Each structure stands twice: as C-alpha cells, then as structure tokens.
C-alpha cells in the first residue's frame, strides 16, 4: 500500500506526474453534532448516528450504527446528514481511524465527514488517510483530550495521480482487503471447528 500510494510502484501505462494537493481544496468537510441526550424525542429514531465506537468496530465500510436519532434530533442539533460514500474520520480518541459510510448518516462532533469532489476517488482517499494515520496523530492538539480539528485535516497535503490511476490503485487494494476478510472468516471457522472437536475428544465422545 505504501509503495502504491507514494507512486514508487505504478501500473503499466501511467507516466503522468503526481500533483501535490491540499485536502481542503478537493473535498468538503463538516463535523457532526449530538442532539440533547435528555430529550427522548431526539433519540431511538431511524437515522444512523455514528460514534467513534462504530468506526473502530467495523472494517472499511459502515452500514449501521449502535445509536440512532430522530428527524427532530437532526433538526434541533448541529448534526448533519452525510451522503453515501462519505469518509468518516475520527478526530478524538482513536485519532486518524476512518471508514466509508455506505448509508446516509449523521455523526457525533468527534467525527469529521469528508465528501470527495470529482478530483479524487473516495476509495483512494480512504487508503491515503489510512496510511497517513501516524502522521495525523503527531499533528494533534494537546490538552485535556488530544484531538484534531477541521482546519488541521483540511491542511493535510498529499501527492495524487490522475483520477484513472487513483481508481486502479484503490481497486487493487480493495481486492486485497476482500481477500484478507475472507481469510479472517476462514480462520474463525477453523477455530470454531477446533473448539467443537476438542470438546468431543476430551469427553471421549470421539476417540482416536
């Protein structure tokens, strides 16, 4: 991933120079908000409301959230509705963790919603941000709770290729991620099989 995202390794046929861009110039960003938790009319609705926990417990894509808000909650808070394929970026706690939303959603203020323009592929940017996580942590503000803010993230600079090459790179990395997830599922299945067999062997139900 590092070699692809830095341009050290390139796909055949691509020779154009990569351009340095400021993230805030090629995306739209907004932080989320939290409806009043004491008002029951604002909670337990059907609008996805994403927290840091939702981001860290999912892999690459987000389809649902643990907590949900109502339309009233959305209208009476600083929460904003983000479209599908928005990158949700953690600014507090698990700084630099991110995920791609596959549903329309709102978020807490600890999360920055990043919407891509036509200049950058959302999957390519996702992998850029994943690879940039350690750098982002070093840029955090110090205080009671170290964090990032919209301005800091907007000022991130990346070298990016043409949109076509971005999509090629993101496509390859996505295929690898899918293979990793399949291997994880196979590993979990083997663990369950071992557990079941162990019980039968240790009770004498199955004998060698």
N, C-alpha and C positions, 0 to 999 in steps of 0.2 A: 504494500500500500504506500509506504513512504517513497519508494522509487518511482511509482506511477504518478503520485500526486506532486512530486517535485520535478517531473519531466526528465529524470535520469534515464528512465526506460519509457520508450514511446512506441505506439503502434505503427506498423508499416504504412507509409504514405502520408504521414503527418510531419511536416517540417517547419510550419509557421512558428515564429517566436511567441512565447507566452508573455502576457501583459500583466503588469502589477496593478491591482485594483484595491480600492478601499471598500470594505464590506458594506458600509452605509450608503455607498453610491450605486450599488447594484441590487439592493434589497430594500424592503420596507420592514421596519421593526416597531413592535409595541409590546410593552409589558402587560401583564394581566392584572387582576384585582380580585378581592374577596368580598362577597356580599356579607352583610351583617349576620354573624352566626347566631345571634339571639332571635332573629326573625324567622320563624318556621315557614313563612310564606316564600322565602327565598331558596329553600333547600329541598332536597329529595324530589327534584323535577326530572326532566328527561334531557337536559343539556349537559353534555360532557364537560367536567371541570377538572383540569389536570393539575396534579401536585408533583413535587419532586419525587415522591414515592412512586407515582405512576410511571415516571420516566425511567427510574432505576430498576423497576421490576419487569420492564418489557424489553424486547430485542428489536432494534431498528425501527419498528413500526408500532404505532399506538392505535388501538381500535376502541378502547373504552376507558373509563376512569372509575376509581373506587367511590368518589363522591360526585353528585350531580346537583345542578342548580335549576331553578325555575326561570321562566321568562321575566318574572318580576325581579328576581335576584339579579339577572343580567341588566335589566333596565335601571336598577337602583344601586349600581356599583360601578367601579371603574373597569370591571371585566369587559373583555372584547371578544367577539366571535371571530375565530380564525378559520380560514378555508382549508379544505383538504390539501395535503402536501406541504403544510406549513411546518417548518422546523422549530421544534420546541426546545429551547436552550436554557439550561439551569444556571442561574446567576448567584444563587445562595446554596449553602450546604455542599451538595455534590457538584461543585463548580465545573462547568465545561461538559457535563453529561448532556446528551441531546438525543432526540428521537423525531421521527417524521410522523405527523398525525395523518391517519387515513380516514378520519371523520372530522366534521366541523366541530370545533371545540372552543372552550374558554379555558383560562388558566389562572393560577394564583399569581400574585405580584412577584414571586420568586422566579418566575419563568418569563423568558423573552420569546415572543413569537416572531419568527423570521420568514417573510414571504419573498420568494425569489422573483426577480424581473426576468425578461427574456434573454438577458445577458449571461445567466448562469443556471445550470441544471440543478434542481433541488437535491438529487441524489449525489451529485458531485460535491456540492457544498456540504452536504451531510458528512461525507467522508473527510473533507477538508477539516471540518470542525472537530471530528473525532480525533484526527491526527494532531490537532492543534491544542488538545486539552491541557497538556502540561504547561505549554506557553501561557494559556489563558489563566491558569492558577497563579502564575507568577505576576500577572497584571492586576490581581485582585486588590481592592481597597482594604486597608487594615482597620480594625475597630473591634467592637464587641463581637460582631459576626462578620468575618471577612467575606466580601462579595464583589461581584462585577456590577456594572450598570450599563444602560443602553449606549451611552457615549463611548465607553471603553470598547464594547463589542463592535460598535459602528466603525471604530478606528482600526480594527484588525485589517491587516494588509496581506493579500495572497497573490501569488502568480498563477494565472489561469490560462488555459489554451482556448482554442475555438470551441464553440458550443458542441460541434460534432465530436471533437476529441474528448470533451468532458463526458459526453454520454457513453462513449466507448469505454472509458476508464471506469465510470460508475457501473456500467453493465457488467464488466468483468468482476469487479469487487462484490457486486450483488450475487453473482453466481457462486463465488467462493463462500460468501456468508450463508447462502442456502445450503451448501454442502456441509458447512460447519454445524448448522442447526440439525440437519439430518443425522449427522454423526452423534450429536448430543442425544438425540432421541433414541438412536440405536444403543448407545451406552446405558441410558436409563432403563431401556427394556432388558438389557443383559443383567443389570443389577437386580431388577425385579425377578428375573428368572433364577438368578443365583440364590436370592433370598428364599424363594419357594422351594427350590431343590434342597437347600441347606436344612430347612425345617423337616423335610421328608427323610433326609439322610440321618439327621441327628435323633429322630424319634424312631428310626427303624422301619418307617413305612416303606421306604425304598432301601434296598440293600445291594451292595456291590457284589 
